[in-house]
Amino acid sequence: MSESLPSAVSSSPAAQSFWRSVAQALRGEQHDYTSLPLKRAVLLLAVPMVLEMLMESLFTIVDIFWVGRLGRDAVAVVGLTESVMSLVYAVAIGISFAATALVSRRIGEKNPALAAQAAGQILVLGITLAAGIGLILGWFAGDILHLMGAEPAVVAQGKAYARVMLGGNATVFLIFLINAIFRGAGDATLAMRTLILANTLNLILDPCFIFGWGPFPELGVTGAAVATNIGRGIGVLYQLWHLTGRPGHVRVHAADLLPRADSLLTILRLSSNGIAQLLISTTSWVGLFKILALFGSPVVAGYTIAIRVVIFALMPAWGLANAGSTLVGQNLGADHPQRAVDAVKIAARFNALLLGAVGLLFIVFARPIVGFFTTEADVFMHAVRSLWIVSLAFPLYAIGMCLEGAFNGAGDPATPTRLNFFCFWLGQVPLAWVLAVPCGLGPTGVFIAVPVSFAVLTLWSAALFRAGKWKRKKV
């Protein structure tokens, strides 16, 4: 009897439907997500989006795994540079909110020509901004590390790494934007395949350039930046090939790349709030690193390791949030507001279960997880403590992601921007400083401020989501 049970379960109609949907999602079959049953629509979008975000999170883990072999100063280089790169991510992701909102709304309205036009204008804006940012930040890379509070040895070792990462930001900038276009159109599998390609190349090239394996030069920590940019650059070429030369929900033509003032103004209007939203949260991250730098490189290195592990878990959770965001835009475009609400609730429930389980694992196994990345006792201690504390609020992070994704997908980035301002600038950073310095908790005070601020953000977001003003936004 017991031997027949697994077969019976696996052959049940529900199980067959689930695995059939997963297979369809991975194949990239095209669907009308405004008419599919909602749980199936969430699943079809979430599977490739979760895998896409998992691949993006592997970038952070792979780099820190190999760089950790070079010592605490090298890890601190990566952490400080990444905190500045987060400002670049803020601009790119802010524009990607506009990309998803505009493209998904046009697809929901059954107007692929306007969706392609929006995609073309987003590319024009993204390339222009990435080039300007790269020139400025790449030129002043060493000065930026110094301003971040890096010790002289860290600046000397990390200047070239920071220059390559900051100057070559166009690769990650465009990956974010084009994948947002794919997701908004419902072509989530293309976004997933892009990250699989880019991450596989980074996985192979990272140790080659860091340690000089085979014919590759030994570049030390700079090699991690070179490998990352090569992998992401080839990923961008793959995206452009699909966006301009292959059939899909959105296909960009040369005419779509001619600058159009009305389209660019609409994108800038939507992007400005999205960029401000991310800049607020990422500059607060920079603020946390500045406070931690007061306590020395071991603390910075420890927090860097912990936050990379946390990001590894949070990125796939963003996949579920992005699935809900896409369904919000498409269903509002098709004039189905209740389906938009229900899609977010389904995504939030799944996300809370997923991240809650991961957070529990991080709390229980914090020491062996951190031990995988460092053996330095002082770095290890701070990494374990920060990982344990930050993981406590994982279910709240999961729900908050989906709620903010709903606002952004509806074309209402102003709401999460205001939330981030109050919870991070006026909440997280001041609280971190008060707990760390006047209250005498040191780095632990900074760690505690993270889950506290995110808990407030999630509860406030839930109240505004229930109020429902976001459903009436026009884009």
N, C-alpha and C positions, 0 to 999 in steps of 0.2 A: 504493500500500500504506500509506504513512504517513498519507494523508488519511483512511483508513478506521479507523485505530487509535483516535482519541478516541471515535468513535461506538461502536466495539465495546466499549471500556472502560466508557463511560457506560451501555451497555445490558446490561452483565453483571448476573446475578442479585444479586450482592453489592452492587453500586452501586445498583441499583433498590431493594433492601431498605433500604439506608442512607438514601436520600433519602425513601423512603416513611415511614420511622420519624421522620425530621426533620420532615416535613410533619405527621404525626400529633401530634408533640410540640408544634408551634407552634399547631395547632388546639385543643389542650387536650382531646383525646379521653381518656375514662376507661378505665383498665386495672386488672387485678389484678396488681400488681407482685410478688406472691409466687409466681406461676406462670409468668410470661413468661421466655423465655431471658434469662440475666443480662446479657449484653452489650447486648441490645435494651432491657432495663429500665433499665440505666445510661444509655443514650443518650436514651431517652424522657424521663427525669427531668433529665439533665444539660443538654440543649439549652436548655430554658427557664430553668433555674437559672443557667447560665453567662450567658445574656443578661440575666437579672435582676441579677446581680452586676455585669455590665458597665455597666448603667444606673446602679446605685448608685455605681460608681466614677467615672462621668462627673460626678456632683455635685462631687466633689473637684477634678477637672480643670477644669471650667467655671469654678468660683468662683476658683481660683487664677490662671487665664488672665486674667480680667477684673480681678481685684484687683491682679495684678502690674503693671497699667498705672498704679496709684496710688502705687507706690514701695515701698521695703523695709519701712517701718514698717507699712504696710497688710498686707503679706504676713506680717510678724511677728505682727500682731493675729490673723490667721486661724490661724496655726500654734499660737500659745499658747492661743487659745480652743478650737481643735480638740483640743488635748491634754487640756483639761478636759472637753470634750464626750465624749472617749473614756471617761470615768468613767460618763457616762450610757449610752453604748453598752454598757459592760460590764454594767450592770444589765439593760438591755433584752435583750441577746444572751444573758445568763445565763438569763433567764426563757424566752427563745426556745428554748434547749436543752431545757428541760422541756417546752415546747409541742410541739416536734417529737417528742421521745421518747414523750410520753403519747399524742398524737394518732396517730402512726404505729403504736404498739403496739395501740391500740384498733381501728384500721382493719385491721391484720393479724389481729386476733381476730374480725373481721367484726362489730363492734359500733359502728355509726356514732352511735347515741344517746349512748353514753358518750363518744365522741370529741367530739360537740357540747357535751356538758356540760363537759368539760375545757376546750374552747375558750372557753366563756362565762366560766368562772372565771378563766382567764388574762386575758381582757379586763378583768374587774373589778379584778384585782390590778394590771394594767398602768396603767390609767387613774388609779387611786389613787396609785400611786408616782410617775407622771410629773407629776401636779399638785403633789405635795409637793416634789419635786426642783426643779421649775420656779420655785416661789415662793421657795425659799431661794437657789438659785444666781442667779436673775435679780436679786434684791434686792442681792446682794453682788458683782455682776459686776465693778465697778471694783476692788474690794479683791482679788478673785481674781487679776486680771491683775497687780496690784502684787505679790502674794505669789509669783506665777510668775516674778518677776524682770524684768518688763517695764520698759523705760525710761519716764520720765514722758511723753514725746511719744507713745509707743505706747499708754499707758493713756488719755490724753486722746482720741486718735483712735479707740480701739477699745472704749471702755466701752459705747456704744450697741449696737455689733455684738454684743458678748458678751452683753448683756442680752437681745437678741432671740433669739439662738441658745440660750442657756441657759434663759431663761424659756419659750421655745416648744418645748422638747424633746419635748413630747407627740407632735408630728407624726412625728418619726423613731422615737420609742419605739414607737408603735402600728404604724407600717409594719413594723418588725422583728418584732413579736409576731404580727401577723396573717399576714404572709408566712410565718412559721414554721409557723403552723397550716395554711396552704395546702400548704406543702411536705410536712409530715407526713402530710397526707391524700392526697398524690399529685396535688394540683391545682397543680402548679408553674407552669403557664401563667398562672394568675391573678396569681401573685406577679410574674412577668415583666411582664405588662401594667400592673400597678400602677406599677412603676418606670419603664416607658416613658412613661406619662402624667405622672408627677411630674417626671421628668427633662426631658421636652419643655417643660413649663411653666417649669422653672427655666432652661433654656437660652434661652428667649425673654425671660423677665423679668429675668434677671441684669443685662445691660447697660442695660436700661431704667431700673431703679431705681438702679444705680450711677452712671450718667452723666446721668440725667434726659432720656432720649430721649422725644420726643413729649410726651404729656400727663403723663408720670410725673415725680415729684419727684426731684431729684438728691440722693441720700442718701450717696454715696461708698461706703466699705466697708460701712456699715450696710445698704445696698441689697442686697448679696449675701445677708445673713441674711434680709431680708424676702422676697426672691425664693425662697430655699430653703424657707422655712416655708410660703409660699403653695403652692408646687408639691407639697410633701409633704402638706400639709393636704388638698388636693383628692384626692391619692392615697389617703389614709385614708378619705375619704368613699366613694370607688369600692370600696375593700375591704369596708367595712361593708355596702354595697349588695349585694355578692355573698355575703357571709357570712350575711346575715340574710334576704335576699329572693330569692335565685336558687338553683336546684337545683345540687347538687354532692355530693362525698363527705361534707362537713360542712355542716350548716345550723343556725345558732344561733337558738333561739327565746327569747322573753322569760323563760321559766322557767329557762333555762340561765344567765341573768344574776343570778339570786337567789343571794347569797353562801351557800356551803355549806362549813362548817368543815372537813369531812374532805377535800374536794377542794382547798381552799386550803392546808391543811397539807401535802398531798402535793406540790403545786406548789412551795410554799416549801421543802420538804425537797430536792427536786430542784434548784430554782433557786439555793438558797444556795451549793451547790458550784459551779454554773455561774457565778453572779455573782462569787464569790471567784476563780474561774479567770480571768475577764476582768479583774476589778479588779487582780489581780496583774500581768497582762501590760500593762494600760493605765497603771497607776501607775508601772510601770517605764518606760513611754514618757514620762510626765510627768517622771520622774527624769532621763531622757536630755536632755529640753529644759532642765531646771534646770541641768544641767552645761554644756550648750551656751550657755546664757544668760550664763555667765561670760565668754564670748569675744565678746559683742556681737551686735547685731541682724543684721549681714550673715550671720553663721554660722547664726543661728536661721532667717532667711529662706531661706538656701540649703538647709538641711536640710528645711525645710517644703516647698519645691518638689520636692526629690528624693523625699521620703517620699510626697507626693501622687502622683507618677508611679509609685512602687512599688505603692501601694495600687490604682492604676488597673489594674495587672497582676495583683495578688493577688486582687482581688475576684472576677473571673471564675473563678479557680482555686478559690475557696471554693464556687462553683456545683457543680463536680465533687465536692468534699468533701461538700457537702450532699446530693447525689444518693446517695452512698454511705451517709451517715448515715440518710437516710430508708429505704433498703433494709435497713439493719441493723435498725431498729426494726420494720418491717413483717415481715421474715422471722423475727426472734426471736419476734414475736407469733404467727406462724403455725407456730412450732416447727421452723424450718429454719435451724439455726445455721450449717451449712456454707455455705449460700447467702449468709449475712451475711458470712462471712469472704471468700468469693470476690468478692463485690460490692466490698468495700473494696480488695482487691488490684487489680481491674480499674480502679477509679477512681484509685487511686494511680499506676498505670502510665501511664494517659492524662495525669494531672495533671503528672507529672514531665516527660514529653515536651513538654507545652504550655509549662510555665513555664521549662523548660530553654532552649527556643528563644527565649522572650521575654527571659530573662536575658542570653543571648548578644547579642541586638539592643541591649539597654540598655548593655552593656559597650562594644560597637563604636561605637554612635551616641550616647553620653552627651552629648557637646558639642552637637550640633544639637538634641537633645531638650530640653536645659536652655535653650538659646538661644531656644526657642519661648516661654519663660515670662519670661525676664529678660535685660536687656542690661547690668546693673550688674556691673562686673568682679569686685568682691569677692564678691558674692552668687553669681555664675556659678561662680567657682572652687570654692567650698564645695559647691555643688549638684552639680557634675560629679563631684567626688571621692566624695561620699557615695553618689550613684547608682551609680557604678562598683563601689564596695566592697560595698554592700548586695546588689547583683545577683549577686554571685559564688555565693551559696548558694541560688539560686532552686529547683533541683531538690529540695534537701532541704526547703525550705519546703513545696513541693507535697506531698511524701510525708507530712510531719508534719501538715499540714492534714487529710489523709484519715484518718490514724490517730487524731488527737484527735476528729475527727468520728465515728468508729466508737464510741469510748468514750461520747461524749455521746448518740449515737443509741440506744445500748444502755441508757441510763439510769444510766451510771456516770461522772458528771462529776467525782467525787472524784479519779479517777486523773489526768486532765489538770490538775486544780487543784494537786495535789502536784508534778507535773512543772513547771508554770509557776512555782511558788514557788521551787523549787531552781534552775531554769535562768535565771529573770529576776531575782527579788529577791536571791538569794544568788549569782547568776552575772553577769547582764548589767550591772546598774547598778554594782556594785562594780568589775567589770572595766573598764567605761567610765571610771570616775573614776580608777582606778589608771593606765590607759594615757594618759588625757588630762592628768592633773596631775602625779603623782609621776614618771611615765616621760617626761613632756615632749612627748607626741605631739599635745597640743592636741585640736581637734575630730576629727582623724583617728582618735584613740584611741576616741572614742565611736562613730564609724562602724564600726570594726573589731569592736567588742563585739557588734554586731547579728548578723552571720552566724555568729560563733563560738557565741553562746548558742543560736541556732536549730538549728545543727548538732547540738549536744549534746541538745537537746530531741527532735529527730527520731530519733536513734539510741536513746535511752532509750525513747521511745514504741514503737519497733519491737520491742524486747525484751519489753515488757509486752503488746503485741498478740499476740505469738507464745505467751505464757504462757496466754492465753485466759480469764482469770477474768471478763472483761467479758461473756462470753456467758451467764453464769449469773445476771446481775442481774435482779431483779424490779421492775416499776414498776406 
